[in-house]
Amino acid sequence: MLEQFAPSDAVTLAALAESHGFSGVMATDHFQPWVPQQGHASFVWSVLGAIGERTEGDFGPGVTTPTFRTHPAVIAQASATLAAMYPGRHWLGIGSGEAINEHIVGQYWPEAPERIARMFEAVEIIRKLFTASVAGRDVRHSGPHFTMESTRLWTMPAVAPEVLIATAGPVTARRAGRVADGLITTDAPIERLQTLMTRFTEGAKESGRDATKMPKVLQLHLSWAPTDEDAMRNAVVEWPNGGMRFSRSDIRSPFDLEQIARSVRPEDFDGRMVISADPDVHRAHIQRHLDLGFDRIYLHNVGRNQAEWLEVFGREVLPGLRA
């Protein structure tokens, strides 16, 4: 989480994670942290370039929003450049965004249906650019939200990066199955995740594709520390947004969220995030999601105790997981 760590520290931790058996990195694209306590919000594309140099696994932004702060063509260029530098390793995660990051350029912040429409149009532009650029030709776009004059990506890998769409809703998941290369979501009750996977599979089938061959990615927040008390303290202090049982998409300032966070209590995390000192509890929770059909699970320990956590999970959790 680039909201919690200086960029150089994040790169060092990514390399340390790989040394303990982790095989990939998802980095957040935030202009501001969720709450001031977190303290950082570095530019994700710079950090990803450094992570690519220091590691050997996959990496990508989880997720970027090419609809307000940045035009989709610019995101396509950034992604293609990383994929050209690190062939076969970089993927592009795209979401509909939150006001805390996107409103800073002063645009009107629309309701969710328009944000989702803008996201899918952005995906259309990015895929157009990838396809045309691989073929060595120009492409243009004129749509309800974006315009792009005739151009191509002059630095383009032989194989375009995978485009994954982030969603927590079944309607959007089905549409993602039709147009994207894969799905990203966050932890939720198993029944809701099952529905999400089913809708994604249906969408893939409608476009003539096999969802079993498409990446299904989960971002899993957790809190581990040597004691249950420390694990809970880390969650409440460092990641209070994880205990908020409402959408945070319309909140504009970390200082506004800080005021709301004062009402977060330990019981608010029940059913939303595993908080435990027992590695076996975490391993079982991760395994349930692997059994559900997720191909890649990116773990986020919400505390600052990253080095200790990576060592413990690399030794006691990862070896016991079954793909």
Secondary structure, 3 states (H helix, E strand, C coil): CCCCCCHHHHHHHHHHHHHCCCCEEEECCCCCCCCHHHCCCCCHHHHHHHHHHHCCCEEEECCECCCCCCCHHHHHHHHHHHHHHCCCCEEEEECCCCHHHHHHHCCCCCCHHHHHHHHHHHHHHHHHHHHHHHHCCCEEEECCCCEEEEECCCCCCCCCCEEEEECCCHHHHHHHHHHCCEEEEECCCHHHHHHHHHHHHHHHHHCCCCHHHCCEEEEEEEECCCCHHHHHHHHHHHCHHHHCCCCCCCCCCHHHHHHHHCCCCHHHHCCCCEECCCHHHHHHHHHHHHHHCCCEEEEEECCCCHHHHHHHHHHHCHHHCCC
